[in-house]
Amino acid sequence: MKRDLISGIFWLCIGLGLCIWSSAYPIGTLTQPGSGFLPFGLGALVTLFSLILIGSSAKSKAETGEKSVPLSMGRWKKVVSTILVLVIAGLFFEKVGYLLTFFFLSLFLMIIAGLRSWRQIVLIAFFTTLGIYLCFVLLLKQPLPTGFLGV
């Protein structure tokens, strides 16, 4: 599909850009990674997956000959709403803190995605927030912003 081809090219540019940008930092080795190791690895993975997407797009278009369907107004509203929620979460992350910001970010993203059960939305947002907190703060000992709650 044309959308897959365009998004594949977009992510290919992002992946190659990450690889080029990370080369300004020492990459190191697998046993002694440098500061450029993670961005380079992520750039390489994004590049690989984008090439797979471009290849599968070209293959499916050749096999089916189907035409792409443009984004409807409802889909554009979801895209714009998602971007808006992410920007707002980024602005409030330091001030409000991780717990509240990420909980409400998860909550709103699931509402935008179309989940209808409030119980399911709240439970998923709660356990996602808790899981990330446990991984980063308790296991990896990485502090997350506490905001005005101090938690």
C-alpha positions in Angstrom: 0.0 0.0 0.0 1.1 3.5 -0.6 0.8 4.4 3.1 3.2 1.6 4.0 5.7 2.8 1.4 5.5 6.4 2.6 5.8 5.5 6.3 8.6 3.0 5.4 10.6 5.8 3.7 9.9 8.1 6.6 11.2 5.6 9.2 14.2 4.8 6.9 15.2 8.4 7.1 14.8 8.5 10.9 16.8 5.2 11.3 19.6 6.4 9.0 19.6 9.8 10.8 20.0 8.1 14.1 22.9 6.0 12.9 24.6 9.0 11.4 24.0 11.1 14.6 25.2 8.3 16.9 28.5 8.0 15.0 29.5 11.3 16.6 29.7 9.5 19.9 31.9 6.5 20.8 30.0 3.3 20.0 32.2 0.8 21.8 31.7 -2.9 21.8 29.0 -5.3 23.1 30.9 -5.8 26.3 31.9 -2.2 26.7 29.2 -0.1 25.0 29.8 3.6 24.5 27.4 6.4 24.6 26.6 6.0 20.9 25.9 2.3 21.2 22.2 2.4 22.0 21.2 5.2 19.5 23.2 3.3 16.8 21.5 0.0 17.6 18.0 1.6 17.7 18.8 3.4 14.4 19.9 0.1 12.8 16.7 -1.7 14.0 14.5 1.1 12.7 16.3 1.0 9.4 16.0 -2.8 9.2 12.3 -2.7 10.0 11.6 0.2 7.6 13.3 -1.8 4.8 11.1 -4.8 5.6 8.1 -2.5 5.5 9.1 -1.0 2.2 9.8 -4.5 0.7 6.5 -5.9 1.9 4.7 -2.9 0.6 6.2 -3.2 -2.8 5.5 -7.0 -2.8 1.9 -6.6 -1.7 1.2 -3.8 -4.2 2.7 -6.0 -7.0 0.6 -9.0 -6.0 -2.7 -7.3 -5.4 -2.6 -4.2 -7.4 -4.8 -2.5 -4.8 -5.1 1.2 -4.4 -4.5 3.0 -1.1 -7.3 4.4 0.9 -6.8 8.0 2.2 -7.1 8.8 5.9 -10.7 9.6 6.8 -11.5 12.6 9.0 -12.0 10.3 12.0 -8.5 8.9 11.6 -7.0 12.4 11.3 -8.8 13.4 14.5 -7.1 10.4 16.3 -3.7 11.3 14.9 -4.0 14.9 16.0 -5.5 13.9 19.4 -2.6 11.5 20.0 0.0 14.1 19.1 -1.7 16.7 21.3 -1.9 14.3 24.3 1.8 13.4 23.9 2.9 17.1 23.7 0.8 17.9 26.8 2.3 14.9 28.7 5.8 16.1 27.7 5.1 19.5 29.1 3.7 18.2 32.4 6.2 15.3 32.9 8.6 17.3 35.1 6.1 19.5 36.9 3.5 16.9 37.7 5.7 13.9 37.9 5.9 10.5 36.3 3.0 8.7 38.2 0.2 11.1 37.3 1.5 12.1 33.9 2.0 8.6 32.6 -1.3 7.3 34.2 -3.3 10.0 32.4 -1.2 9.7 29.2 -2.1 5.9 29.1 -5.7 6.7 30.0 -6.2 9.3 27.2 -4.4 7.2 24.6 -6.7 4.2 25.3 -9.7 6.5 25.1 -8.5 7.9 21.7 -7.8 4.3 20.5 -11.4 3.5 21.1 -11.6 1.3 24.3 -15.1 1.6 25.7 -14.8 -0.1 29.1 -13.8 2.4 31.8 -12.9 -0.4 34.1 -10.5 -1.9 31.5 -9.1 1.5 30.6 -8.3 2.4 34.3 -6.9 -1.0 35.1 -4.6 -1.0 32.0 -3.4 2.6 32.7 -2.8 1.7 36.4 -0.9 -1.5 35.7 1.1 0.0 32.9 2.2 2.9 35.1 3.0 0.5 37.9 5.0 -1.9 35.7 7.1 0.9 34.3 7.7 2.3 37.8 8.8 -1.1 39.1 11.1 -1.7 36.1 12.8 1.7 36.1 12.8 2.8 39.8 13.0 -0.5 41.7 14.9 -2.8 39.4 17.1 -0.4 37.4 17.4 2.2 40.2 16.7 5.0 37.7 14.9 8.0 39.3 11.8 9.3 37.5 10.4 12.8 38.0 8.4 13.1 41.2 6.7 16.4 40.6 4.7 18.1 43.3 3.6 14.7 44.8 7.1 13.8 45.9 6.4 10.1 45.1 
